Amino acid sequence: MTILKVLLRQLLLRPATNCFPAKHAPKSVSAFLARASKDTHAVTPPVPVPPGFRGKIAYERDKCIGCQLCVKICPARAIEFLPEEKKVRIFVARCCFCSQCNDVCPVGCLSMTDEFLLSSYDKYSEDLIVTG
């Protein structure tokens, strides 16, 4: 009987995810996004980001002391140490957004942002590699 209660409660809840940017799926998503970037097509506004959301990592390069704790704790091995600079490079495409690197950083140079639109065709694009 509890499964039925859960099902009925979920039917009445509002969606917590972002809807597709248009009311109906277009024939060409690329063409739709190109029109949307020129403001010639209506786009559904995104759901507001909830507090405590773990989005793209922000890195304050000047605060980093090069302790490598973030490199050691990262389960996805998304953080690479640059020995010549004593700084790190973060590959967002590998990141699992667990925020362990933020928790372990002794100087607080890493933080999670509200940015969540991270898709790209190139996993080595400048948007997906954080160097500070």
QUIRAGI-V14926 format. One record per residue. N is the residue number from 1. RES is the residue in one small letter. PHI is phi in degrees with one decimal (NA if undefined). OMEGA is omega in radians with two decimals (none if undefined). Layout:
# QUIRAGI-V14926
n->[N N]
res->[RES RES]
phi->[PHI PHI]
omega->[OMEGA OMEGA]
This chain:
# QUIRAGI-V14926
n->[1 2 3 4 5 6 7 8 9 10 11 12 13 14 15 16 17 18 19 20 21 22 23 24 25 26 27 28 29 30 31 32 33 34 35 36 37 38 39 40 41 42 43 44 45 46 47 48 49 50 51 52 53 54 55 56 57 58 59 60 61 62 63 64 65 66 67 68 69 70 71 72 73 74 75 76 77 78 79 80 81 82 83 84 85 86 87 88 89 90 91 92 93 94 95 96 97 98 99 100 101 102 103 104 105 106 107 108 109 110 111 112 113 114 115 116 117 118 119 120 121 122 123 124 125 126 127 128 129 130 131 132]
res->[m t i l k v l l r q l l l r p a t n c f p a k h a p k s v s a f l a r a s k d t h a v t p p v p v p p g f r g k i a y e r d k c i g c q l c v k i c p a r a i e f l p e e k k v r i f v a r c c f c s q c n d v c p v g c l s m t d e f l l s s y d k y s e d l i v t g]
phi->[NA -68.8 -63.9 -65.6 -64.3 -62.9 -62.0 -65.4 -65.2 -69.5 -66.1 -93.3 -78.8 -77.4 -64.6 -100.0 -107.8 -75.5 -77.4 -60.2 -60.1 -127.4 -64.9 -124.0 -65.1 -77.0 -67.2 -126.9 -66.3 -61.2 -66.3 -61.8 -66.3 -65.1 -66.5 -66.0 -68.6 -93.3 61.9 -102.5 -141.1 -71.0 -122.0 -67.7 -68.3 -72.3 -68.1 -60.5 -72.6 -72.1 -64.0 79.6 -64.9 -106.7 -100.3 -60.0 -75.7 -105.0 -130.8 -94.1 -59.7 -68.0 -81.0 -65.7 -103.5 74.3 -74.9 69.2 -64.0 -64.9 -64.6 -70.5 -92.0 -65.6 -71.7 -93.5 53.8 -88.0 -111.9 -118.7 -86.9 -105.3 -62.1 -67.5 -103.9 56.7 -133.6 -120.8 -125.8 -114.8 -96.2 -64.0 -64.3 -90.9 -64.3 -103.1 56.0 -82.7 70.5 -66.7 -64.2 -66.2 -68.9 -87.7 -65.4 -72.5 -107.7 69.3 -85.1 -110.3 -152.6 -97.6 -101.5 -88.7 -72.9 -130.5 -87.3 -115.2 -72.2 -158.8 -76.9 -111.9 -70.7 -106.1 -67.7 -61.3 -72.6 -105.6 -125.1 -99.9 -123.5 100.7]
omega->[-3.13 3.11 3.12 3.10 3.13 3.14 -3.14 3.13 -3.12 3.09 -3.09 -3.14 3.04 3.12 3.12 -3.12 3.09 3.05 3.04 -3.04 3.13 -3.13 3.11 -3.13 3.13 3.11 3.13 -3.13 3.13 3.13 3.11 -3.13 3.08 3.09 -3.13 3.13 3.10 -3.13 3.09 -3.11 -3.13 -3.13 3.07 -3.13 -3.12 3.06 3.12 -3.12 -3.12 3.10 -3.13 -3.14 3.14 3.12 -3.11 -3.11 3.01 -3.07 3.08 -3.02 -3.10 -3.13 -3.05 3.14 3.10 -3.08 3.11 3.10 3.13 3.13 -3.10 -3.04 -3.07 -3.12 -3.11 -3.08 -3.12 -3.09 -3.11 3.12 3.10 -3.00 -3.11 3.14 -3.04 3.11 -3.13 3.04 -3.09 3.09 -3.05 -3.14 3.11 -3.01 3.08 3.04 -3.14 3.11 3.11 3.12 3.11 -3.10 -3.04 -3.07 -3.08 -3.12 3.09 -3.14 3.10 3.09 3.11 -3.14 3.08 -3.08 -3.11 3.11 -2.97 -3.05 3.13 3.07 -3.09 -3.10 3.09 3.13 -3.11 3.12 -3.09 3.07 -3.10 3.10 3.09 none]
